[in-house]
């Protein structure tokens, strides 16, 4: 039963709270069908832990300097928290999504259909570009479909910023996300062979439906999951029947110039796969020329950005060495790809840290 639509910062807090609870409830089934890019059965856990970090940022908001009524500002703060504590491919991509989503919303006190379309479009572009080798049939495709549907709906209503138009755009985005999830089974050979949909895609669908629910004051649409292959509670944990994946997942946060970041991405691409690099927050200058001149090109070259780094490699040591050769990383964590994570563990206690 729909109540009064609310699309302000309080609704964003409800959204991430709902997403945390929902992903916690669904983490087992998401883990069960997680076989791409590796069958490590942790997509649900990683999404849950990362969304939990974003939701917790709202609890700390009173101690921050963020404007309390600025939707973009509060989501940006939540996105930074998610990025700093992102877990795995799926969690990192969610953090990228949330940070990018916040950018077009900066300075606005409420979400509208035009802003939703702009934010989702920014988010899907940023998510695709974060990966060195993006693959269709994943949560990237789900995000892209949702963004396109929201944009088409906004165009059809001539940029109407009413609550009614926002409700229509949210409905369109969630419905398109569902269709995209169904299509993932035939877009990726491992999913087609196992007769399942993509776990990360389902997770993104749940997150988008939580946004719709929080803004429109409606219940979550549990029927969205009806018929999704591999998602019945009676179905086995498909990942458990797959061969163990050799190698480890390495993650860290590091401050680098754009040039150094491009170099790191290239070197990690040579060492492994599933490389994700995304900026955390804004740039900070790390030096100026001796004359004190305002040389824009030089300032840009010297600007340092914080990056969240993720890669799958056969062995951790070469990747860690490459990372350390370019900067001073923090929060380096290494997890075995063949070891499922326990959702009860706090972020940072999976595998081991350097």
Buried (B, 14 or more C-beta within 10 A) or exposed (E): EEEEBBBBBBBBBBBBBBBBBBBBEBBBBBBBBBBBBBBBBBBBBBBBBBBBBBBBBBEEBEEEEBBEEBBBBBBBBBBBBBBBBBBBBBBBBBBBBBBBBBBBBEEBBBBBBBBBBBBBBBBBBBBBEBBBEBBEBBBBBBBBBBBBBBBBBBEEBEEBBEBEBBBBBBBBBBBBBBBBBBBBBEBBEBBBEBEBBBBBBBBBBBBBBBBBBBBBBBEBBEEBBEEBBBBEEEBEBBBEEBEEBEBBBBBBBBBBBBEBBEBBBEBBEEBBBBBBBBBBBEBEEEEEEEEEEEEEEEBEEBBBBBBBBBBBBEBBEBBBEBBBEBBEBEBBBBBBBBBBBEBEEEBEEBBEEB
